[in-house]
Amino acid sequence: MALAHFSSEPKPLQTAGVLLGLLALVVAVSLFMPPALQRTVVEALIKLTVVIGLYIFVGNSGVFSFGHVAFMALGGYISAVLTIAPAKKAVALNLPPFLEALQLPGGVALLIAIAAAGLIALLVALPLVRLRGIALPMATFALLVITHVVASNWQAVTGGRQALVGLPRYTDLWVAAAGAAVSLIVAALFGMTRHGLALRCSRENEVAAAATGIDISRERLIAFVLSAIIVAIGGVLFGHFLGTMTANTFYLDLTFVTLTMLVIGGMRSLTGACVGVALVSTVSQLFRSIERGVSFGDLTISAPAGLQEIVLAAILLAILILRPHGLVGDWEVTLPLAGQDKKKEI
């Protein structure tokens, strides 16, 4: 009597369903937290949106991008220009009259911002996705530098090196959770498409994928644009969470933090992206509190500034050495028994 093994692989929608359930649990618990901790959760949910956007391209293609924070900046600045009150724009910026007088609702500005970011991502990615090896990651870093320099010096539109203030602060716990939920669903749906499968094939072996007829450049282009759109959503939410926009906010620090979240959790897994965000956000909040100082009666003990970044870098190094594929690797959380092998007698 022989046994045939039928493997039931985890389904992206099952993974998304479980993660959405955990997201709902986090939101429910956060409702009973003090306002300061609620803000930490909101910030973590916004970064979750960005990291999942990164996962759509980096995780599926295996190609690092150091430039996706540029699309956060694009989304945030476009939404800022469209939503700040005309009187404030007249003082801080030097816009064309029709833009200066324009003030759109947040939802409309969000749609325009992500559409613009998607179009710019398409134009940028058309030549970039043809690059191979280290050239593509370096080209994305060049994109980040260009965006930062433009944002820092385009006084008339971005406010230059000064903070652009006056953004309506509508990003609360519910809005941030909605953004994270949308990103989860989009990432899961993309993973189920033939484009997601083809891109993962190219991640494993570019030569073999090309030999089977997969257009690697096209698949990377699709993922890059979709990824940029999700990251731009995170940028819009972040800008309307802070209430201000500065060029330095969307530069190297945020790039390091979001990539660290993705790598620590496991960049080849949607579950890993969520685990990385949860772990890094928790560690950051803990050491942020230590840097502010912990009081024991009349004694206050505080850590030197910058300890948070040092600890995150140390954790990243340890993960890269001990678990190169991240904490969860390729594993995806699913419903009970969903990912187990089934045996059937023949």
C-alpha positions in Angstrom: 0.0 0.0 0.0 1.6 3.2 -1.1 1.1 6.7 0.3 0.8 9.7 -1.9 1.5 13.1 -0.3 -0.6 16.1 -1.3 0.9 19.4 -0.2 -1.5 22.2 0.5 0.7 25.4 0.3 -0.4 28.5 2.4 -2.7 30.7 0.5 -2.0 34.5 0.5 -5.6 35.3 1.3 -5.5 33.1 4.3 -2.3 34.8 5.5 -3.9 38.2 4.9 -7.0 37.1 6.8 -5.0 36.1 9.8 -2.9 39.2 9.7 -6.0 41.4 9.4 -7.5 39.6 12.5 -4.3 40.4 14.4 -4.4 44.0 13.2 -8.0 44.3 14.5 -6.8 43.0 17.8 -4.0 45.5 18.0 -6.5 48.3 17.2 -8.9 47.1 19.9 -6.2 46.9 22.5 -4.9 50.4 21.5 -8.2 51.9 22.3 -7.5 51.4 26.0 -4.0 52.8 25.8 -2.8 56.3 26.9 -2.7 58.9 24.1 1.1 58.7 23.9 1.1 55.0 23.4 -1.7 55.3 20.9 0.4 57.7 18.8 3.2 55.0 18.9 0.8 52.4 17.5 -0.5 54.8 14.8 3.1 55.5 13.7 3.8 51.7 13.7 0.7 51.1 11.5 1.8 53.8 9.0 5.3 52.2 8.8 3.6 48.8 8.4 1.9 50.2 5.3 5.3 51.4 4.0 7.1 48.1 4.7 4.4 46.1 3.0 4.7 48.4 0.0 8.5 47.6 0.1 7.7 43.9 0.4 5.6 44.0 -2.8 8.7 44.9 -4.8 11.7 43.8 -2.7 10.2 40.6 -1.3 8.9 39.3 -4.5 11.8 40.3 -6.7 14.7 39.8 -4.3 16.1 43.2 -5.4 16.7 45.8 -2.8 15.4 49.3 -3.2 16.9 52.2 -1.3 14.7 54.8 -2.9 11.1 54.0 -2.0 11.0 56.6 0.7 11.2 59.1 -2.1 7.6 58.0 -3.0 6.6 58.7 0.6 7.9 62.2 0.2 6.1 62.6 -3.1 2.8 61.5 -1.7 3.2 63.6 1.4 4.2 66.8 -0.4 1.5 66.5 -3.1 -1.2 65.9 -0.4 0.2 68.8 1.6 0.0 71.3 -1.3 -3.6 70.2 -2.0 -4.9 70.3 1.6 -3.2 73.2 3.4 -5.4 76.2 3.8 -4.8 78.9 1.1 -3.9 81.5 3.6 -1.1 79.4 5.0 0.1 78.5 1.5 0.3 82.2 0.5 2.7 82.8 3.4 4.9 79.8 3.2 5.0 78.9 -0.6 5.0 80.6 -3.9 2.5 78.5 -5.9 0.6 79.3 -9.1 -2.7 81.1 -8.2 -5.0 78.1 -8.9 -2.9 75.8 -6.6 -2.7 78.5 -3.9 -6.4 78.9 -3.9 -7.1 75.1 -4.0 -8.0 73.2 -0.8 -9.3 69.7 -1.4 -10.7 67.1 1.1 -8.2 64.7 2.4 -9.6 61.7 0.6 -9.5 63.4 -2.8 -6.0 64.7 -2.2 -4.9 61.1 -1.3 -6.2 59.7 -4.6 -4.4 62.5 -6.6 -1.2 62.0 -4.6 -1.0 58.2 -5.1 -2.0 58.6 -8.8 0.8 61.1 -9.3 3.3 58.9 -7.4 2.3 55.9 -9.5 2.8 57.8 -12.7 6.2 59.1 -11.6 7.2 55.6 -10.5 6.2 54.3 -13.9 8.4 56.9 -15.7 11.3 56.3 -13.4 11.1 52.5 -13.4 10.9 52.1 -17.2 14.7 52.5 -17.6 15.7 51.3 -14.1 14.1 47.8 -14.3 16.4 46.9 -17.2 19.4 47.2 -14.9 20.8 44.0 -13.3 22.9 43.2 -10.3 24.0 46.0 -7.9 23.2 48.7 -10.5 19.4 48.6 -9.8 19.7 49.1 -6.0 22.2 51.9 -6.5 20.0 53.6 -9.1 17.1 53.6 -6.5 19.4 55.2 -4.0 20.2 57.9 -6.6 16.5 58.5 -6.9 16.2 59.0 -3.1 19.1 61.5 -3.2 17.6 63.5 -6.1 14.2 63.7 -4.4 15.8 64.9 -1.2 17.8 67.6 -2.9 14.8 68.8 -4.8 12.6 68.8 -1.8 15.2 70.6 0.3 15.7 73.4 -2.3 12.4 73.9 -4.0 11.3 76.7 -1.7 8.3 77.7 -3.8 6.6 74.3 -3.6 8.0 72.4 -0.7 9.1 75.1 1.7 12.7 74.1 1.2 14.7 73.3 4.3 12.0 74.8 6.6 9.1 72.7 7.9 6.0 72.9 5.8 3.3 73.3 8.5 -0.5 73.4 8.5 -1.4 69.9 7.1 -4.8 68.8 8.4 -4.1 66.1 11.0 -6.6 63.4 10.1 -4.5 60.3 10.5 -5.7 58.7 13.7 -5.8 55.1 14.8 -8.6 54.1 12.5 -7.2 55.8 9.4 -3.8 54.3 10.0 -5.3 50.8 10.5 -7.3 51.2 7.3 -4.1 52.1 5.4 -2.4 49.0 6.8 -5.4 46.8 6.0 -5.5 48.0 2.4 -1.8 47.4 2.0 -2.1 43.8 3.4 -5.0 43.0 1.0 -3.2 44.5 -2.1 0.0 42.6 -1.3 -1.9 39.3 -0.8 -3.8 39.8 -4.1 -0.7 40.6 -6.0 1.0 37.5 -4.6 -1.8 35.4 -6.1 -1.5 36.8 -9.6 0.6 35.4 -12.4 2.7 38.5 -12.2 3.6 37.9 -8.5 4.4 34.2 -9.3 6.5 35.1 -12.3 8.4 37.7 -10.2 9.1 35.2 -7.5 10.4 32.8 -10.1 12.9 35.4 -11.3 13.9 36.0 -7.7 14.9 32.4 -7.4 16.8 32.1 -10.7 16.8 34.9 -13.2 18.4 32.8 -16.0 15.9 30.0 -15.6 12.9 32.5 -15.4 14.1 34.2 -18.6 14.5 30.9 -20.3 10.9 30.0 -19.6 9.7 33.2 -21.3 9.2 35.4 -18.2 9.8 39.1 -19.1 11.7 40.0 -15.9 11.8 43.7 -16.7 8.0 43.9 -17.2 7.3 42.0 -14.0 9.6 44.2 -12.0 8.0 47.3 -13.5 4.5 46.2 -12.4 5.7 45.4 -8.9 7.7 48.6 -8.6 4.8 50.9 -9.6 2.3 49.0 -7.3 4.9 49.2 -4.5 5.4 52.9 -5.0 1.6 53.5 -4.8 1.4 51.7 -1.4 4.4 53.5 -0.1 2.9 56.9 -1.2 -0.2 56.1 0.8 2.1 55.7 3.8 3.7 59.0 3.0 0.4 60.8 2.8 -0.8 59.2 6.1 2.6 60.1 7.8 2.4 63.7 6.7 -1.2 64.1 8.0 -0.1 62.3 11.2 2.7 64.7 11.9 1.0 67.8 10.6 4.3 68.9 9.0 6.5 68.0 6.1 10.3 68.3 6.1 12.7 66.9 3.5 15.0 65.3 6.2 12.0 63.3 7.6 11.9 61.3 4.3 15.6 60.5 3.9 18.2 58.2 5.3 16.8 57.6 8.8 13.4 56.5 7.5 15.0 54.4 4.7 17.2 52.6 7.3 14.3 51.9 9.7 11.9 50.6 7.1 14.5 48.4 5.4 15.5 47.1 8.8 12.0 46.2 9.6 11.7 44.2 6.4 15.0 42.4 6.7 14.6 41.5 10.4 11.2 40.0 9.9 12.0 38.3 6.6 11.7 40.1 3.3 10.4 37.1 1.4 7.3 36.8 3.6 4.3 39.0 4.2 4.2 37.7 7.7 7.8 38.6 8.1 7.1 42.2 7.1 4.5 42.4 9.9 6.8 40.7 12.5 9.7 43.1 11.6 7.5 46.2 12.1 6.2 44.9 15.4 9.6 44.0 16.7 11.5 47.2 15.6 8.6 49.5 16.8 8.7 47.8 20.2 12.4 48.1 20.5 12.4 51.7 19.3 9.8 52.7 21.8 11.6 51.0 24.6 14.9 52.7 24.0 13.2 56.0 23.2 11.8 55.8 26.7 15.3 54.9 28.1 16.9 57.8 26.3 14.3 60.2 27.9 15.2 58.8 31.3 13.8 56.4 33.8 13.1 57.7 37.3 13.7 55.8 40.5 12.6 58.1 43.2 14.9 61.1 43.1 17.3 59.3 40.7 16.9 59.6 37.0 18.8 57.3 34.7 19.0 58.1 31.0 20.9 56.5 28.1 23.0 58.5 25.6 21.3 59.9 22.6 21.5 57.6 19.6 21.3 54.3 21.6 18.1 53.4 19.7 19.9 53.4 16.3 22.9 51.5 17.7 20.7 48.8 19.1 18.7 48.5 15.9 21.9 48.2 13.9 23.2 45.5 16.3 19.9 43.5 15.9 20.1 43.8 12.1 23.7 42.6 12.1 22.8 39.6 14.4 19.9 38.7 12.1 22.0 38.9 9.0 24.6 36.6 10.6 22.4 34.1 12.3 19.3 34.1 10.2 20.1 35.6 6.7 16.4 35.2 5.6 15.0 37.0 8.6 13.2 35.7 11.7 10.4 33.9 9.9 12.2 33.3 6.5 9.6 32.1 3.9 7.0 31.1 6.5 3.5 32.5 6.3 1.0 32.4 9.1 -2.2 30.7 8.0 -5.4 29.2 9.5 -4.9 26.1 11.6 -3.9 23.0 9.4 -4.0 25.2 6.3 -0.4 24.8 5.5 0.1 21.2 6.7 0.6 18.3 4.3 -2.3 16.0 3.8 -1.9 12.3 3.2 -4.2 10.1 1.3 -4.0 6.3 0.9 -4.1 4.9 -2.6 
